[in-house]
Amino acid sequence: MPRIQTFVPDMLTARGDKVKLFTTLAISGCQGIRIFGSWLWGDGPKLQPFVKIGTWKHSTTGEVFSLYDLHQLNPVYFARLREVMNLCKLYGQILVFSFIDYRDPDKHTKYNSPFVCSPEAFTLPGGFYGAGLVPYQLRYMRRVMYWADKLRVDMRWEIANEFNTCGWEKDEHDPTRPLKWYREILTELRKPLLNYEKDYTLPAIGSMIHSGAYREEIKKLGVRWCYHCIGRGSQIRAITGSTCWTSGDGFFKGTGDSDQRGRRGVGLVEATEMGPLLKANPSIAVYEWMCRRLWLRDNERANLDDFRPLPLTKLRELTQ
């Protein structure tokens, strides 16, 4: 039977009571929570893994963005992350951690990324996927894994959300570079943690990827991919083959609660239809339910106090 988990991408900057949320997750039968390690969407508060050292102004648009120092990991960020990790451990939730958020390089909000807005990113050749940034990306990723292991948190990780659709290769001018970058990062993250005060045993890990380009290549690397926008029984029936993850993120035409923009996710109607089909489909290892009501008050910042788990509870009930 599939694991039922939820998704709060901006968990590290969300408003509301974290303890109340995790208590509700445990009571509702939720088995995990996915969060973004680097939240880039919108103009809400940003908490990045590197220290902010100033601002800079875009020469064309005049917009002002934060500037980060990739040599300095942010202690405030990691304190907030450890808080969430400890809650996952206390309330029996698997932490699914997405290191890098998807961002289209043609959109201005990519400039919220420290891997785009830092002296290193401005001067090193090759753009986001360039080899010059890899040591900084890995330092951040491995520090997250270090804390997960030190705190004995059950964690799965995703290198980049919707990696194969983000189009950063436009920065590199090399369409083969994204896959090389993914393979390089994956190889490094699978190595033991040797560069800290002691060598810890890594927790169980995994990875996922959006459906589409690079999917077959990624499958050869021994990782799982994820089908997004899943909210109908017909979609569940259509999934066959290798074990994969599924997510309701991106499904906006359901009967569930809506966000500030009026987008409605999976509700009780869809959950009741999908539950038995999820249980019967051996290809599906995980279904991720997203409560769009978290963004009802503010579409750029979740409020954890607005979490209502009825569809999640129904999914868990029907897949046991």
C-alpha positions as CSV (number, residue, x, y, z in Angstrom):
1,M,0.0,0.0,0.0
2,P,1.3,3.5,-0.8
3,R,2.5,5.9,1.8
4,I,0.3,9.0,2.2
5,Q,2.1,12.2,2.9
6,T,1.5,15.9,2.7
7,F,3.4,18.9,1.1
8,V,4.1,22.3,2.7
9,P,6.8,23.8,0.4
10,D,7.4,26.9,2.5
11,M,7.4,25.1,5.8
12,L,10.5,27.0,7.0
13,T,8.9,30.4,6.7
14,A,5.2,29.4,7.3
15,R,3.0,31.2,9.8
16,G,1.2,29.3,12.5
17,D,1.7,26.6,15.1
18,K,4.1,23.9,13.9
19,V,3.3,21.6,16.9
20,K,-0.4,21.8,16.2
21,L,0.2,20.9,12.5
22,F,2.4,17.9,13.4
23,T,-0.1,16.7,16.0
24,T,-2.9,16.9,13.4
25,L,-0.7,15.0,10.9
26,A,-0.1,12.2,13.3
27,I,-3.8,11.9,14.3
28,S,-4.8,11.9,10.7
29,G,-2.5,9.0,9.8
30,C,-0.2,11.1,7.7
31,Q,3.2,9.3,7.1
32,G,5.4,12.1,5.9
33,I,5.8,15.7,4.9
34,R,7.7,17.2,1.9
35,I,9.3,20.6,2.2
36,F,11.4,22.8,0.0
37,G,14.9,23.7,1.3
38,S,15.1,26.8,-0.9
39,W,11.7,28.6,-1.4
40,L,11.7,31.0,-4.3
41,W,8.1,31.7,-5.2
42,G,6.5,35.1,-4.9
43,D,7.6,38.0,-2.9
44,G,7.0,36.6,0.6
45,P,9.8,36.2,3.2
46,K,12.8,34.1,2.1
47,L,15.0,32.0,4.4
48,Q,17.9,30.6,2.4
49,P,20.7,28.2,3.5
50,F,23.3,30.9,3.0
51,V,23.9,34.2,4.8
52,K,22.4,37.3,3.2
53,I,25.2,40.0,2.8
54,G,23.3,42.8,1.0
55,T,21.1,43.6,-2.0
56,W,21.6,44.3,-5.7
57,K,19.5,46.0,-8.4
58,H,18.7,44.4,-11.7
59,S,20.1,46.6,-14.4
60,T,17.1,46.2,-16.7
61,T,14.1,46.0,-14.5
62,G,15.3,48.0,-11.6
63,E,14.1,45.3,-9.1
64,V,16.1,44.8,-5.9
65,F,17.1,41.3,-4.8
66,S,19.0,39.8,-1.9
67,L,22.7,39.0,-2.3
68,Y,24.1,35.9,-0.6
69,D,27.6,34.6,0.4
70,L,28.0,31.0,-0.6
71,H,30.9,30.7,1.7
72,Q,28.7,31.2,4.8
73,L,25.9,28.7,5.7
74,N,23.1,30.5,7.5
75,P,22.8,29.4,11.2
76,V,19.2,30.8,11.5
77,Y,18.2,28.6,8.5
78,F,19.6,25.4,10.0
79,A,18.1,26.2,13.4
80,R,14.7,26.4,11.8
81,L,15.4,23.2,9.8
82,R,16.5,21.3,13.0
83,E,13.2,22.4,14.6
84,V,11.2,20.8,11.8
85,M,13.4,17.7,11.8
86,N,12.8,17.2,15.5
87,L,9.1,17.5,15.0
88,C,9.2,14.9,12.2
89,K,11.0,12.5,14.6
90,L,8.7,13.2,17.5
91,Y,5.5,12.8,15.5
92,G,6.6,9.9,13.3
93,Q,6.7,11.7,10.0
94,I,9.2,10.9,7.2
95,L,10.9,14.1,6.1
96,V,11.0,14.4,2.3
97,F,13.4,17.3,1.6
98,S,13.7,19.0,-1.8
99,F,17.0,20.7,-1.9
100,I,16.4,23.1,-4.8
101,D,13.1,24.6,-6.0
102,Y,12.2,24.7,-9.7
103,R,12.6,28.1,-11.3
104,D,12.3,29.0,-14.9
105,P,15.3,31.1,-15.9
106,D,13.0,33.4,-17.9
107,K,11.1,34.4,-14.7
108,H,12.5,37.1,-12.4
109,T,11.9,35.1,-9.3
110,K,14.8,32.9,-10.1
111,Y,16.8,35.8,-8.6
112,N,15.6,34.7,-5.2
113,S,18.0,31.8,-5.4
114,P,21.4,32.1,-3.7
115,F,22.8,30.0,-6.6
116,V,21.9,32.9,-8.9
117,C,22.4,35.9,-6.6
118,S,25.8,35.7,-5.1
119,P,29.3,37.0,-6.0
120,E,30.2,33.4,-6.9
121,A,27.2,33.0,-9.2
122,F,27.9,36.3,-10.9
123,T,31.6,35.5,-11.6
124,L,31.8,31.7,-12.1
125,P,31.1,30.6,-15.7
126,G,28.4,28.2,-16.7
127,G,25.3,29.4,-14.9
128,F,23.3,27.4,-12.4
129,Y,24.4,24.0,-13.8
130,G,28.0,25.1,-14.1
131,A,30.7,23.0,-12.4
132,G,31.9,26.1,-10.5
133,L,28.7,26.2,-8.3
134,V,28.6,22.4,-7.5
135,P,30.9,22.6,-4.4
136,Y,28.7,25.2,-2.9
137,Q,25.5,23.3,-3.7
138,L,26.9,20.1,-2.3
139,R,28.1,21.8,0.9
140,Y,24.5,22.9,1.6
141,M,23.0,19.6,0.7
142,R,25.4,17.5,2.7
143,R,25.0,19.7,5.8
144,V,21.2,19.0,5.6
145,M,21.9,15.3,5.4
146,Y,24.4,15.6,8.3
147,W,21.7,17.0,10.6
148,A,19.1,14.5,9.5
149,D,21.6,11.7,10.3
150,K,22.8,13.3,13.6
151,L,19.2,13.8,14.8
152,R,18.3,10.3,13.5
153,V,15.5,11.6,11.3
154,D,14.0,9.3,8.6
155,M,14.6,11.4,5.5
156,R,14.2,11.0,1.8
157,W,15.6,13.6,-0.5
158,E,14.9,15.2,-3.9
159,I,17.8,17.0,-5.6
160,A,15.6,19.5,-7.5
161,N,11.9,19.9,-7.7
162,E,10.7,19.4,-11.3
163,F,14.4,19.3,-12.3
164,N,13.7,18.2,-15.9
165,T,11.4,21.1,-16.7
166,C,13.2,24.1,-15.2
167,G,15.3,24.9,-18.3
168,W,18.4,26.1,-16.5
169,E,20.4,24.8,-19.5
170,K,19.7,28.2,-21.1
171,D,22.2,29.6,-18.7
172,E,24.7,26.9,-19.7
173,H,24.0,26.8,-23.4
174,D,24.5,23.1,-23.3
175,P,21.4,20.9,-23.4
176,T,23.4,17.9,-22.1
177,R,24.6,19.7,-19.0
178,P,21.5,19.4,-16.7
179,L,21.7,15.6,-16.8
180,K,25.5,15.7,-16.2
181,W,24.9,18.0,-13.2
182,Y,22.2,15.7,-11.8
183,R,24.4,12.6,-12.1
184,E,27.3,14.5,-10.5
185,I,25.2,15.7,-7.6
186,L,23.6,12.2,-7.1
187,T,27.0,10.5,-7.1
188,E,28.4,12.8,-4.5
189,L,25.4,12.6,-2.2
190,R,25.5,8.8,-2.2
191,K,29.0,8.9,-0.7
192,P,29.4,8.6,3.1
193,L,29.6,11.8,5.2
194,L,33.4,12.0,5.8
195,N,34.1,15.6,6.2
196,Y,32.5,16.4,9.6
197,E,33.4,15.6,13.2
198,K,32.7,11.9,12.7
199,D,31.5,9.6,10.0
200,Y,27.7,9.1,10.5
201,T,25.7,6.4,8.8
202,L,23.4,7.9,6.2
203,P,19.6,7.5,6.7
204,A,17.6,5.8,4.0
205,I,17.4,8.0,1.0
206,G,15.5,8.4,-2.3
207,S,14.9,10.9,-5.0
208,M,12.1,11.8,-7.4
209,I,11.7,13.7,-10.6
210,H,8.8,15.3,-12.6
211,S,7.5,13.2,-15.5
212,G,8.8,14.1,-18.9
213,A,12.2,14.8,-20.3
214,Y,15.2,12.9,-18.8
215,R,12.8,10.4,-17.1
216,E,14.3,7.4,-18.8
217,E,17.8,8.6,-18.1
218,I,17.1,9.3,-14.5
219,K,15.5,5.8,-14.0
220,K,18.8,4.3,-15.1
221,L,20.5,6.0,-12.1
222,G,18.4,4.0,-9.7
223,V,16.1,6.8,-8.4
224,R,12.3,7.2,-8.5
225,W,10.4,9.9,-10.4
226,C,7.2,11.6,-9.5
227,Y,4.0,12.2,-11.5
228,H,2.6,15.6,-10.5
229,C,-0.9,17.0,-10.9
230,I,-2.6,13.7,-10.0
231,G,-6.1,14.1,-8.7
232,R,-8.4,11.7,-10.7
233,G,-9.0,8.0,-10.6
234,S,-8.4,7.8,-14.4
235,Q,-4.8,9.1,-13.8
236,I,-4.2,6.5,-11.1
237,R,-5.3,3.7,-13.4
238,A,-3.0,4.9,-16.2
239,I,0.2,4.6,-14.1
240,T,2.0,1.3,-14.7
241,G,5.6,0.1,-14.8
242,S,8.3,0.9,-12.3
243,T,7.6,2.1,-8.8
244,C,7.0,5.8,-8.7
245,W,5.7,8.6,-6.5
246,T,2.5,10.6,-7.2
247,S,1.5,14.1,-6.1
248,G,-1.6,16.2,-6.1
249,D,0.5,19.3,-6.3
250,G,-0.5,21.2,-9.5
251,F,-4.0,19.7,-9.5
252,F,-6.2,22.8,-9.2
253,K,-9.7,21.7,-10.3
254,G,-10.8,19.5,-7.4
255,T,-13.5,19.8,-4.8
256,G,-11.1,20.5,-1.9
257,D,-10.4,23.8,-0.1
258,S,-9.0,26.6,-2.3
259,D,-6.1,28.9,-1.9
260,Q,-6.2,32.7,-2.3
261,R,-6.3,32.4,-6.1
262,G,-9.3,30.1,-6.0
263,R,-7.4,26.9,-7.0
264,R,-9.0,23.9,-5.4
265,G,-7.0,20.7,-4.7
266,V,-8.0,17.1,-4.0
267,G,-11.1,17.0,-1.8
268,L,-13.2,14.2,-0.3
269,V,-14.8,13.4,-3.6
270,E,-11.5,12.8,-5.3
271,A,-9.9,11.1,-2.3
272,T,-12.8,8.6,-2.0
273,E,-12.4,7.8,-5.7
274,M,-8.6,7.5,-5.7
275,G,-8.1,5.7,-2.4
276,P,-9.0,2.1,-3.5
277,L,-7.2,2.6,-6.8
278,L,-4.0,3.8,-5.1
279,K,-4.1,0.7,-2.8
280,A,-4.6,-1.6,-5.8
281,N,-1.8,-0.1,-8.0
282,P,1.5,-1.7,-7.1
283,S,3.4,0.9,-9.2
284,I,2.6,3.7,-6.7
285,A,4.8,3.9,-3.6
286,V,3.6,7.4,-2.4
287,Y,0.7,9.7,-2.8
288,E,1.2,13.3,-1.7
289,W,-1.8,15.3,-0.7
290,M,-1.6,19.1,-0.6
291,C,-3.9,21.3,1.5
292,R,-4.4,24.4,-0.6
293,R,-6.2,26.1,2.2
294,L,-2.8,26.8,3.8
295,W,-2.5,29.7,1.3
296,L,-6.1,31.0,1.6
297,R,-5.1,34.1,3.6
298,D,-1.8,34.8,1.7
299,N,-0.9,33.0,-1.5
300,E,2.8,33.6,-0.9
301,R,3.1,32.4,2.7
302,A,1.4,29.3,4.2
303,N,-0.5,29.6,7.5
304,L,-0.3,26.2,9.3
305,D,-3.3,27.0,11.5
306,D,-5.5,26.7,8.4
307,F,-4.6,23.0,7.8
308,R,-7.7,20.8,7.3
309,P,-6.9,17.1,6.8
310,L,-10.2,15.5,5.9
311,P,-9.1,14.3,2.4
312,L,-5.8,13.1,3.8
313,T,-7.6,11.1,6.5
314,K,-9.8,9.6,3.9
315,L,-6.9,8.6,1.6
316,R,-5.1,7.0,4.5
317,E,-8.3,5.1,5.6
318,L,-8.9,3.8,2.1
319,T,-5.3,2.7,1.4
320,Q,-4.6,0.8,4.6
